[in-house]
Each structure stands twice: as C-alpha cells, then as structure tokens.
Amino acid sequence: MRPRWMLVSPILYRGRRCSDKSRRSFIPPVHPMANLSFHVSALCEYQQAILWYQERSIVAARRFVAEVDAVLESIITQPDRFAFYEAPFREASLRRFPFHVIYRMERCGSVLVVAVAHASREPGYWMTSS
C-alpha cells in the first residue's frame, strides 16, 4: 500500500505521483481540501516518534505512520469534526497509539498541526511554542 502523503519541506501535501517512475512530478488532489502544514516543533515530535518506533519494530513504525496519515486525512477532509481542546485548538486522538494530533484552523482555511503529543506528556505543554 502506497502512502497517500508525501513530505515536502515541513508541509505535507496530499496527492499522488505519476505512474511514470522517471517523472517525479506531483499531481495535486482532485478535490479541494484544506492545506495542511506542520509547526516546526510538531514535525520534530512526529519524526522522533517514528524513530522511536523504528528502533523497536519496523512494523510498529509503519502502523504508526499509517494511523497518523489516517487522522491527518480526516482532519483535512473534515477539520471541524474533532472536539476543541482549548479554543482555537482541536485534538484528534490516534486509536492504537497513545498520541494526539493537536491542530488549529487558520483564517485562510488551512490547518496548522501544532503538536503530535504523546498522551503521557503534560497537557498543554505545546501551547508555549504555538
């Protein structure tokens, strides 16, 4: 199964690659959806979590990435779906992993992920960096 997200700088774009492997062009999504971007500290947390799972099990790391991808897709398609953590921040929990994706809607309609927080961390620790 191919991932539906491609990491380009600190921003994740949804889309698909061309079938021709020699061409590395990016085809944008067909349906208009909210743009998704990561705060620098959120991207760092996400990458650290992936590395932590990779050290223990490649399968667990793949499942973690797939779960985060599913949550990010839900956020992009329906940003108002998840409950407010503390206005204007919303929280989407992962089902199989003890992590929460904390995000906020920007005025332009885009989504900014401010934290990929482990459930055992102090609540609201990420508010100082956002």
Residue, then its C-alpha position, 0 to 999 in steps of 0.5 A: m500500500r502506497p502512502r497517500w502523503m508525501l513530505v515536502s519541506p515541513i508541509l505535507y501535501r496530499g496527492r499522488r505521483c505519476s505512474d511514470k517512475s522517471r517523472r517525479s512530478f506531483i499531481p495535486p488532489v482532485h478535490p479541494m481540501a484544506n492545506l495542511s502544514f506542520h509547526v516546526s516543533a510538531l514535525c520534530e515530535y512526529q519524526q522522533a516518534i517514528l524513530w522511536y518506533q523504528e528502533r523497536s519494530i519496523v512494523a510498529a513504525r509503519r502502523f504508526v505512520a499509517e494511523v497518523d496519515a489516517v487522522l491527518e486525512s480526516i482532519i483535512t477532509q473534515p477539520d471541524r469534526f474533532a472536539f476543541y481542546e482549548a479554543p482555537f485548538r482541536e485534538a484528534s486522538l490516534r486509536r492504537f497509539p497513545f498520541h494526539v494530533i493537536y491542530r488549529m484552523e487558520r483564517c485562510g482555511s488551512v490547518l496548522v498541526v501544532a503538536v503530535a503529543h504523546a498522551s503521557r506528556e503534560p497537557g498543554y505543554w505545546m501551547t508555549s511554542s504555538 
